[in-house]
Amino acid sequence: MQQVERSWDMLKPSARAQVSLNPIRNWVEHVVPQVEKEGKKEGRPDKKIVFLLGDPTAYPKFQTPNEYKEIVANSVGKIDGYTDFFGDFNVRTQLAEVLSSHHRKLEADDIILASGGSGALFYATLALAKPGDKILMPRPTFPLVKAFADFYGIQVVFYDLNPGTWQVNIIELEYIYEQNPDIKFILVNSPSNPMGSELSPIALKEIVNFCERHYLPIVSDEIYENMIFEKREFKFISDYTKTVPVLRCSGLTKKCLVPGWRLGWLALYGEGDTFKQVKQALRNISNILLMPNTICQAALCQVYKKSLDIIPEKMEELHARYKALHHGLHDAYGISVGETKGAMYSTLIINTEEFSDINSSIDFARKLQQEQNVLVFPGELFYGEKFVRLVICCDLEIIEEACLRIKQFCLDHKKQYLHYNLKSVIFQLIIIILFLQTAKHYMDSKTFKSHRSKRYEKITILERAMIIQMKENGATCKEISDALKKNIKTIQSIKSIEKRSEYGNLKKALVEFGYYWVIQNKHFNVENTRKLAKNLNRLIKEQLTSKTSKFQHLIPDHKKQSSKRRIIQQIVESIIQRVLASKHLQETLETTNQEKIIPKEEEPDDQNKEFLDIGQLKVLQMFYAYTQFIQQSIQQNDLKN
């Protein structure tokens, strides 16, 4: 057997450990120090303002209440040995009673105590998915479950929340499920980290209905339960279903301001034996990880109940800080404060197009640290983009100072529009010159003739007959064009001309018929051409489709079954043109309106020179509208500057 050469030079980590990464911790431990080493901008404020980690106890107003400390101090010595690896039975029984909903009454066996809310998420993920399985996660979201999944080879499929409202797009969920019918569960997070948003009752119902249709269990991250700004009862997703299995992950960490106690729980809401096999899997996992510390277990229920009285006061403090942030940045250039409804976070939405050298939220966060000494998390850490997350537990004075720095930072990186405007004006001037040249060409002629007509060449009657005969013999337009040395457009037009001539007599007869019909019906307001066209369209259609019509013999036999929609349109247009040009109709209108008739001798001899024809007037109208558009564009660009 070949021996493997070994040495103590460098121990090699496992491949699985190398791919395991919590992006938030990586930013704090590696990126922040690296940015500091790269150098700070001259004039950067000395005082550091940190909006990073969500540890409320790092801020004066959100220290752990003394009442909690007294409760846990009195718990020392109550449980000193090992407990059931799900947690102490009596503690779980009390917690089950607190967490029971009107849909489901929980027992001690439905509760698994864990090391914080992250431990509960870890239990739920590993119990429901194995390597190679797929799970459905919101985006943006807290990255911890993704880190678990990467470590164990579980595939993550994201569903995007609607930007701004951060609600669920149920249509997208359905589409994703169609593409991934083997998904094991859906993760829901409300109130949300990082967005500070809360899923509406409608969104919760939609998710429940979606899961009911596809038999998907729900893993609900509710570590921020009851942490909402509105003074109302918090609604859990398990309150909206009797049938869908829900695994609720929560803990004392955030709402009780004790993140260091590391005490969370997993509560199972399901009918009958729904969780029978899952509970055994959870017990297998807990046998490896063991139970959380027993001192905090003994204090759990008392602290949890006490927190229900303290949370509203703390949420008022957080709401005041959110309002201060929103007010301080409401007029900031290029950013806006995202809507926040709870938790302890807010976001700044970044319009990167408004900045000269900021292309992502990572750029924004790094440069904000370098230039203003303000530390925030970029949205990419939460699998989103174009936003940064802020923990809003700071004192109000610090938030106000941070707003001033952020506003200055945004102005420092404001995109300059001068160069853009110069190019824009030059381009617009070129367009105007070209437009004027085109207008002059048209205004030199009395009528507008299509450019397309200039592509056609004059042909004799003999040549027309030859072209028709050659087409009937199967020759292509290209072959005929080469043979007769004529423009191919001319050859192609012969067929359409001959085709139109099939209806020549019919058109002539119907135009005459329609014209006299309008003249006889003097109550028509011919100036309302839209209504007139509608009536004429109905009249002509009746004449073409009625078997008793006197015009039936003029319709070619092979065309009698076609819709003739285009022919009807052409006939109607011809009738209207003739009606409007009719001297008889003009005299009738003038008599009706009692208008003065100008005698012919009073008409100026050079009338064609003094007045513009319709085509010329249209060109001038188009040019005027275009110049107005150019002026408005320049004014808008000036306002930006």
ChimeraX attribute file (.defattr): number of C-alpha atoms within 10 A of each C-alpha:
attribute: neighborCount
match mode: 1-to-1
recipient: residues
	/A:1	3
	/A:2	4
	/A:3	5
	/A:4	6
	/A:5	5
	/A:6	8
	/A:7	7
	/A:8	5
	/A:9	6
	/A:10	7
	/A:11	8
	/A:12	7
	/A:13	8
	/A:14	8
	/A:15	9
	/A:16	11
	/A:17	11
	/A:18	10
	/A:19	13
	/A:20	15
	/A:21	16
	/A:22	16
	/A:23	18
	/A:24	19
	/A:25	12
	/A:26	12
	/A:27	16
	/A:28	16
	/A:29	11
	/A:30	10
	/A:31	14
	/A:32	17
	/A:33	11
	/A:34	13
	/A:35	14
	/A:36	13
	/A:37	10
	/A:38	9
	/A:39	10
	/A:40	16
	/A:41	13
	/A:42	9
	/A:43	8
	/A:44	16
	/A:45	15
	/A:46	8
	/A:47	9
	/A:48	14
	/A:49	19
	/A:50	18
	/A:51	21
	/A:52	19
	/A:53	15
	/A:54	18
	/A:55	18
	/A:56	23
	/A:57	17
	/A:58	13
	/A:59	12
	/A:60	11
	/A:61	15
	/A:62	19
	/A:63	14
	/A:64	16
	/A:65	15
	/A:66	9
	/A:67	12
	/A:68	20
	/A:69	14
	/A:70	12
	/A:71	17
	/A:72	19
	/A:73	13
	/A:74	13
	/A:75	18
	/A:76	14
	/A:77	11
	/A:78	12
	/A:79	15
	/A:80	12
	/A:81	8
	/A:82	13
	/A:83	16
	/A:84	14
	/A:85	21
	/A:86	24
	/A:87	24
	/A:88	20
	/A:89	16
	/A:90	12
	/A:91	17
	/A:92	25
	/A:93	17
	/A:94	15
	/A:95	24
	/A:96	21
	/A:97	13
	/A:98	14
	/A:99	16
	/A:100	16
	/A:101	14
	/A:102	9
	/A:103	15
	/A:104	16
	/A:105	14
	/A:106	21
	/A:107	17
	/A:108	19
	/A:109	15
	/A:110	20
	/A:111	25
	/A:112	26
	/A:113	31
	/A:114	30
	/A:115	22
	/A:116	26
	/A:117	27
	/A:118	23
	/A:119	22
	/A:120	25
	/A:121	27
	/A:122	21
	/A:123	25
	/A:124	25
	/A:125	23
	/A:126	17
	/A:127	18
	/A:128	16
	/A:129	19
	/A:130	15
	/A:131	13
	/A:132	12
	/A:133	17
	/A:134	21
	/A:135	23
	/A:136	23
	/A:137	22
	/A:138	21
	/A:139	18
	/A:140	24
	/A:141	24
	/A:142	22
	/A:143	19
	/A:144	17
	/A:145	20
	/A:146	24
	/A:147	19
	/A:148	19
	/A:149	23
	/A:150	18
	/A:151	17
	/A:152	20
	/A:153	17
	/A:154	20
	/A:155	18
	/A:156	19
	/A:157	17
	/A:158	18
	/A:159	21
	/A:160	18
	/A:161	18
	/A:162	12
	/A:163	11
	/A:164	13
	/A:165	15
	/A:166	22
	/A:167	18
	/A:168	22
	/A:169	15
	/A:170	16
	/A:171	10
	/A:172	13
	/A:173	17
	/A:174	14
	/A:175	11
	/A:176	16
	/A:177	17
	/A:178	10
	/A:179	10
	/A:180	14
	/A:181	12
	/A:182	12
	/A:183	20
	/A:184	18
	/A:185	23
	/A:186	21
	/A:187	20
	/A:188	22
	/A:189	22
	/A:190	26
	/A:191	26
	/A:192	26
	/A:193	25
	/A:194	26
	/A:195	31
	/A:196	25
	/A:197	24
	/A:198	23
	/A:199	21
	/A:200	15
	/A:201	13
	/A:202	11
	/A:203	16
	/A:204	23
	/A:205	17
	/A:206	16
	/A:207	22
	/A:208	24
	/A:209	16
	/A:210	18
	/A:211	18
	/A:212	15
	/A:213	10
	/A:214	12
	/A:215	15
	/A:216	21
	/A:217	21
	/A:218	24
	/A:219	25
	/A:220	23
	/A:221	25
	/A:222	20
	/A:223	27
	/A:224	24
	/A:225	22
	/A:226	24
	/A:227	27
	/A:228	26
	/A:229	19
	/A:230	14
	/A:231	11
	/A:232	9
	/A:233	8
	/A:234	12
	/A:235	15
	/A:236	17
	/A:237	22
	/A:238	26
	/A:239	16
	/A:240	17
	/A:241	18
	/A:242	15
	/A:243	18
	/A:244	22
	/A:245	23
	/A:246	24
	/A:247	26
	/A:248	27
	/A:249	29
	/A:250	27
	/A:251	31
	/A:252	26
	/A:253	22
	/A:254	23
	/A:255	24
	/A:256	24
	/A:257	20
	/A:258	22
	/A:259	20
	/A:260	12
	/A:261	18
	/A:262	18
	/A:263	26
	/A:264	26
	/A:265	28
	/A:266	27
	/A:267	27
	/A:268	26
	/A:269	28
	/A:270	23
	/A:271	13
	/A:272	8
	/A:273	9
	/A:274	14
	/A:275	18
	/A:276	10
	/A:277	11
	/A:278	15
	/A:279	18
	/A:280	12
	/A:281	17
	/A:282	19
	/A:283	19
	/A:284	14
	/A:285	17
	/A:286	20
	/A:287	13
	/A:288	9
	/A:289	14
	/A:290	19
	/A:291	21
	/A:292	25
	/A:293	20
	/A:294	21
	/A:295	18
	/A:296	20
	/A:297	25
	/A:298	22
	/A:299	21
	/A:300	24
	/A:301	19
	/A:302	14
	/A:303	19
	/A:304	17
	/A:305	13
	/A:306	15
	/A:307	19
	/A:308	14
	/A:309	10
	/A:310	13
	/A:311	18
	/A:312	18
	/A:313	11
	/A:314	20
	/A:315	21
	/A:316	16
	/A:317	18
	/A:318	27
	/A:319	22
	/A:320	15
	/A:321	24
	/A:322	27
	/A:323	14
	/A:324	18
	/A:325	22
	/A:326	21
	/A:327	14
	/A:328	19
	/A:329	20
	/A:330	14
	/A:331	11
	/A:332	19
	/A:333	20
	/A:334	19
	/A:335	22
	/A:336	17
	/A:337	22
	/A:338	23
	/A:339	19
	/A:340	25
	/A:341	21
	/A:342	26
	/A:343	30
	/A:344	30
	/A:345	25
	/A:346	27
	/A:347	27
	/A:348	24
	/A:349	21
	/A:350	24
	/A:351	17
	/A:352	20
	/A:353	13
	/A:354	18
	/A:355	20
	/A:356	13
	/A:357	14
	/A:358	20
	/A:359	15
	/A:360	19
	/A:361	26
	/A:362	20
	/A:363	14
	/A:364	24
	/A:365	21
	/A:366	21
	/A:367	21
	/A:368	19
	/A:369	21
	/A:370	21
	/A:371	20
	/A:372	24
	/A:373	23
	/A:374	24
	/A:375	23
	/A:376	26
	/A:377	26
	/A:378	27
	/A:379	24
	/A:380	17
	/A:381	23
	/A:382	24
	/A:383	17
	/A:384	17
	/A:385	17
	/A:386	19
	/A:387	27
	/A:388	29
	/A:389	27
	/A:390	25
	/A:391	25
	/A:392	28
	/A:393	26
	/A:394	21
	/A:395	15
	/A:396	18
	/A:397	11
	/A:398	15
	/A:399	20
	/A:400	18
	/A:401	13
	/A:402	23
	/A:403	21
	/A:404	14
	/A:405	20
	/A:406	22
	/A:407	18
	/A:408	16
	/A:409	18
	/A:410	20
	/A:411	14
	/A:412	13
	/A:413	17
	/A:414	19
	/A:415	18
	/A:416	13
	/A:417	14
	/A:418	13
	/A:419	8
	/A:420	10
	/A:421	16
	/A:422	11
	/A:423	11
	/A:424	15
	/A:425	14
	/A:426	11
	/A:427	11
	/A:428	15
	/A:429	13
	/A:430	11
	/A:431	13
	/A:432	16
	/A:433	11
	/A:434	12
	/A:435	16
	/A:436	15
	/A:437	12
	/A:438	12
	/A:439	18
	/A:440	13
	/A:441	11
	/A:442	16
	/A:443	18
	/A:444	10
	/A:445	12
	/A:446	13
	/A:447	12
	/A:448	14
	/A:449	11
	/A:450	8
	/A:451	8
	/A:452	8
	/A:453	10
	/A:454	10
	/A:455	11
	/A:456	16
	/A:457	12
	/A:458	10
	/A:459	11
	/A:460	8
	/A:461	9
	/A:462	8
	/A:463	12
	/A:464	15
	/A:465	12
	/A:466	14
	/A:467	21
	/A:468	16
	/A:469	12
	/A:470	15
	/A:471	17
	/A:472	10
	/A:473	9
	/A:474	8
	/A:475	13
	/A:476	13
	/A:477	20
	/A:478	14
	/A:479	14
	/A:480	20
	/A:481	17
	/A:482	11
	/A:483	9
	/A:484	13
	/A:485	9
	/A:486	16
	/A:487	17
	/A:488	18
	/A:489	17
	/A:490	18
	/A:491	24
	/A:492	17
	/A:493	13
	/A:494	17
	/A:495	14
	/A:496	10
	/A:497	10
	/A:498	13
	/A:499	11
	/A:500	12
	/A:501	12
	/A:502	14
	/A:503	15
	/A:504	13
	/A:505	12
	/A:506	19
	/A:507	23
	/A:508	13
	/A:509	13
	/A:510	21
	/A:511	20
	/A:512	14
	/A:513	15
	/A:514	22
	/A:515	19
	/A:516	13
	/A:517	14
	/A:518	20
	/A:519	16
	/A:520	10
	/A:521	9
	/A:522	12
	/A:523	8
	/A:524	14
	/A:525	12
	/A:526	18
	/A:527	11
	/A:528	9
	/A:529	15
	/A:530	10
	/A:531	13
	/A:532	16
	/A:533	17
	/A:534	11
	/A:535	14
	/A:536	23
	/A:537	18
	/A:538	12
	/A:539	17
	/A:540	19
	/A:541	16
	/A:542	13
	/A:543	16
	/A:544	21
	/A:545	16
	/A:546	11
	/A:547	11
	/A:548	10
	/A:549	11
	/A:550	10
	/A:551	17
	/A:552	16
	/A:553	11
	/A:554	16
	/A:555	16
	/A:556	12
	/A:557	9
	/A:558	7
	/A:559	11
	/A:560	14
	/A:561	9
	/A:562	8
	/A:563	12
	/A:564	13
	/A:565	10
	/A:566	9
	/A:567	16
	/A:568	20
	/A:569	16
	/A:570	12
	/A:571	22
	/A:572	26
	/A:573	17
	/A:574	18
	/A:575	25
	/A:576	21
	/A:577	13
	/A:578	16
	/A:579	19
	/A:580	14
	/A:581	11
	/A:582	14
	/A:583	11
	/A:584	11
	/A:585	17
	/A:586	13
	/A:587	13
	/A:588	14
	/A:589	16
	/A:590	12
	/A:591	12
	/A:592	9
	/A:593	9
	/A:594	9
	/A:595	10
	/A:596	8
	/A:597	9
	/A:598	8
	/A:599	7
	/A:600	8
	/A:601	7
	/A:602	7
	/A:603	9
	/A:604	10
	/A:605	10
	/A:606	8
	/A:607	9
	/A:608	10
	/A:609	9
	/A:610	9
	/A:611	10
	/A:612	14
	/A:613	15
	/A:614	11
	/A:615	16
	/A:616	19
	/A:617	13
	/A:618	13
	/A:619	18
	/A:620	15
	/A:621	10
	/A:622	12
	/A:623	16
	/A:624	12
	/A:625	11
	/A:626	15
	/A:627	13
	/A:628	10
	/A:629	12
	/A:630	16
	/A:631	10
	/A:632	12
	/A:633	15
	/A:634	15
	/A:635	12
	/A:636	10
	/A:637	14
	/A:638	12
	/A:639	8
	/A:640	11
	/A:641	12
